[in-house]
Amino acid sequence: MAIRGLELSEEKTPITHIAEGFDFLGQNVRKYDGKLLIKPANKSVKTLLDKVREIIKTNKSATQTNLILQLNPVIRGWAMYHRHVVSKSRFSSIDHQIWRLLWKWAMRRHPTKGAAWVRQKYFRTEGNQNWVFAAETKVNGSTQRLRLFRASTIPIVRHVKIRGTANPFDPAWLSYFARRRASTV
């Protein structure tokens, strides 16, 4: 680096022990009892929940459909980014916290109604899932159910490294790359 005139900034480059961990690109890298785990960073989770809170706060009088349409891309994008790391418990925690925010939003809209009425109006049971935040909408004359995306529905997909000697231009490796493509679909 010195040959190219570059140097590391002391304030931006802290050196930490791997047992303490560090945050990088929204993920926390840390060794727990000798096992390296990469999880979504607390700061990243807080940023997501702050953004969800802001959307809900600015849409106090919006329809349930509009609220779902604004929240879904935010939740889905964050979950898809973190699906390759150890994040299933974080996904469940985030879903629960979003549910609490939506429950407060729904109760605020109907201060004279009871909890059972609010639950029946805004939350549905679909299959084996209870408390699904969903709304009926009309699209081109047909009725569709629009539901809030749950981060916990994203499957965790581990990244598998490509073998070091593999060459996509060598015909001998064609079957290896075909198997890799088939397993990721």
C-alpha positions in Angstrom: 0.0 0.0 0.0 2.8 2.4 0.8 4.2 2.0 -2.7 0.9 3.3 -4.1 0.8 6.2 -1.5 -1.9 4.6 0.6 -2.0 4.2 4.4 -4.4 3.0 6.9 -6.2 5.5 9.1 -5.7 4.8 12.8 -9.2 6.1 13.8 -11.0 4.2 11.0 -9.1 0.9 11.4 -9.4 -0.5 14.9 -7.8 -3.8 15.6 -10.0 -6.0 17.7 -9.8 -9.6 18.9 -12.1 -12.0 17.0 -13.7 -13.0 20.3 -14.9 -9.4 20.6 -16.0 -9.3 17.0 -16.5 -6.4 14.6 -19.2 -5.0 12.3 -18.6 -5.0 8.6 -21.2 -4.2 5.9 -24.1 -4.4 8.4 -23.0 -7.8 9.8 -21.3 -8.7 12.9 -18.3 -11.2 12.6 -17.4 -12.8 15.9 -16.1 -16.1 17.3 -18.3 -17.7 20.0 -16.6 -20.5 21.9 -14.2 -21.2 19.0 -16.9 -21.1 16.3 -17.1 -18.2 13.8 -20.6 -16.8 13.4 -21.7 -14.0 11.2 -24.9 -12.3 12.3 -26.8 -9.2 11.3 -25.3 -6.3 13.3 -27.3 -4.6 16.0 -26.9 -1.3 14.3 -28.4 -2.8 11.1 -31.4 -4.2 13.0 -31.9 -0.8 14.7 -31.7 1.0 11.4 -34.3 -1.3 9.9 -36.7 -0.9 12.8 -36.2 2.8 12.8 -37.1 2.9 9.1 -40.2 0.8 9.7 -41.3 3.0 12.7 -40.9 6.1 10.5 -43.0 4.6 7.7 -45.8 3.6 10.2 -45.6 7.0 11.9 -45.9 9.0 8.7 -48.8 6.8 7.6 -51.1 7.0 10.6 -54.1 7.6 8.5 -53.1 5.6 5.4 -55.0 2.5 4.4 -53.8 -0.9 5.5 -53.0 -1.7 1.8 -50.9 1.4 1.4 -49.0 0.6 4.6 -48.3 -2.9 3.5 -47.1 -1.8 0.0 -44.6 0.6 1.7 -43.3 -1.8 4.3 -42.9 -5.0 2.2 -40.0 -3.8 0.0 -38.1 -2.5 3.1 -38.5 -5.8 5.1 -37.9 -8.1 2.1 -34.8 -6.2 1.0 -33.2 -6.3 4.4 -34.0 -10.0 4.9 -32.7 -11.0 1.5 -29.4 -9.2 2.2 -29.0 -11.1 5.5 -30.2 -14.5 4.4 -26.7 -15.9 3.9 -25.7 -15.5 7.6 -26.9 -16.8 11.0 -30.0 -14.7 11.1 -33.1 -16.8 11.6 -33.6 -15.8 15.3 -33.1 -12.1 14.3 -35.7 -12.5 11.6 -38.2 -13.8 14.1 -37.4 -11.0 16.6 -37.8 -8.4 13.9 -41.2 -9.9 12.8 -42.4 -9.7 16.4 -41.3 -6.1 16.9 -42.9 -5.1 13.6 -46.1 -6.9 14.7 -46.1 -4.8 18.0 -45.7 -1.6 16.0 -48.6 -2.6 13.7 -50.8 -3.6 16.6 -50.3 -0.1 18.1 -51.0 1.5 14.7 -54.3 -0.5 14.4 -55.4 0.2 18.0 -54.7 3.9 17.6 -57.0 4.0 14.5 -59.9 2.6 16.5 -59.8 3.9 20.1 -63.4 3.0 20.9 -63.2 -0.6 19.6 -62.0 -3.7 21.5 -58.9 -5.7 20.8 -61.0 -8.6 19.3 -62.6 -6.3 16.8 -59.2 -4.8 15.8 -57.7 -8.2 15.4 -60.6 -9.4 13.2 -60.3 -6.3 11.0 -56.6 -6.2 10.4 -55.2 -9.6 11.2 -56.0 -12.9 9.5 -55.3 -16.6 10.0 -53.7 -18.2 6.9 -52.9 -21.9 7.1 -51.0 -22.5 10.3 -50.0 -18.8 10.7 -52.0 -16.6 13.0 -51.9 -12.8 13.2 -51.1 -12.2 9.6 -51.4 -8.5 8.8 -53.4 -8.7 5.5 -55.9 -6.7 3.5 -58.3 -7.5 0.7 -57.7 -5.3 -2.4 -59.4 -5.1 -5.7 -57.1 -5.4 -8.7 -58.6 -5.3 -12.2 -62.0 -6.3 -10.8 -60.8 -9.3 -8.9 -60.2 -9.4 -5.1 -56.7 -10.2 -3.9 -55.3 -10.6 -0.5 -52.2 -8.5 0.2 -50.2 -9.5 3.2 -47.3 -8.1 5.1 -44.0 -9.8 4.3 -42.5 -11.7 7.2 -38.7 -11.8 7.4 -38.8 -15.3 9.0 -40.2 -16.8 5.8 -36.9 -16.3 4.0 -34.9 -19.5 4.0 -31.3 -19.3 5.1 -29.1 -20.1 2.1 -25.5 -20.8 2.9 -22.8 -19.7 0.5 -20.7 -22.6 -0.9 -17.3 -21.6 -2.2 -16.2 -22.6 -5.7 -13.3 -25.0 -5.7 -10.0 -23.2 -6.1 -9.0 -25.2 -9.1 -12.3 -24.9 -10.9 -12.3 -23.2 -14.3 -15.6 -22.3 -16.0 -13.8 -22.2 -19.4 -12.4 -25.8 -19.0 -14.8 -28.4 -20.5 -13.7 -30.9 -17.7 -15.5 -28.7 -15.1 -18.8 -28.3 -17.0 -20.6 -30.9 -14.9 -19.3 -29.3 -11.6 -20.7 -25.9 -12.6 -24.0 -27.4 -13.9 -24.5 -29.1 -10.4 -23.7 -25.8 -8.7 -26.3 -24.0 -10.8 -28.9 -26.7 -10.2 -28.4 -26.6 -6.4 -28.9 -22.9 -6.2 -32.2 -22.7 -8.0 
